[in-house]
Amino acid sequence: MAMQVLERDGLLASCSCSQLLPRETLVETLLQGSRHLDRNLTVLEQGRQGPDHPVHPAIPETDYLKAVFARVLPV
C-alpha cells in the first residue's frame, strides 16, 4: 500500500521484527509488490539488529530484526 502513495522516485522503508518472516521473504514480497504496481524497486540498504540483540549462529531465530530501504521508480 505504501508504494501506491509514493511520489515519483520515492524512498520506501519496510521493517519487520518477526522471526517468522525471513529477510529473503521480506525482500521478495517488496519485489512482488513493485511488479504488481508496474514499478521498479531497487534495494539501497538492508538493516539488522544492533549489538544489543546479538545473532547466535546456531539459532537462526535470533536474526529477527530486519529493515529494507529501497527506491521505487515507475517503469
N, C-alpha and C positions, 0 to 999 in steps of 0.2 A: 504494500500500500504506500510506503514511503516513496518508492520510485515513481509512483504516479504523480506525486505533487512536487517532485524535484524540478528546479529550473534547469534550463539547458546547461550542460557541463556541471551538473550538481555533484556534491560530495555526500556520500552515504556512510554512516557508521552503524554497524549492526553488531550486537553483543549478545553473549549467552553465558549463563552461569550454571548450565545443566550438564552433568556428566553423561546424560543420555543423548546429547547432541554432539557428535564428534565434530572436530574442526572441519574436516573434509566435507561433511554433510552440510554444515553452515554455508561454506563457500559454494557448494554445488546448488543449494537452494537459492542463493542470491543470483547465480548464473542462470538458473532456470527461470527465475522471475524476470530477469532482464530480457531474456529471449522472448518470453511471453508478451512483453510490452514492446518488442522491437527496439530494444536499446542495447548498447554495448556497455559492458561492465568491465572495468579494469581495476584489479585489486592493487592498491597502492601500498598497503601495510597491513600486517596482522599483529595483533597484540595478545598477550597472555598474562597470567597472574604474576605478581611480583614475588620477591624473595620471601615475603612473609607467608606465602602459600606455596611451599615447595612441591615439586612434582617428583614422586617416588618412581624410579624406573620400573619397579616390579608391580606397581599398582597404577595402571593406566587411568583409573577413575579420578586420580588426583590432578589430572590435567583437565580441569573442568571450566576454568575461566578463559574465555576467548573473545576476541574482537576482530572485526574486519572493517577496514577503511577502504572505500572504493570510489572511483569516479564513474558516473553514469552519463553516457552520451547518447543522443539519438542516432539511429542508424543512418 
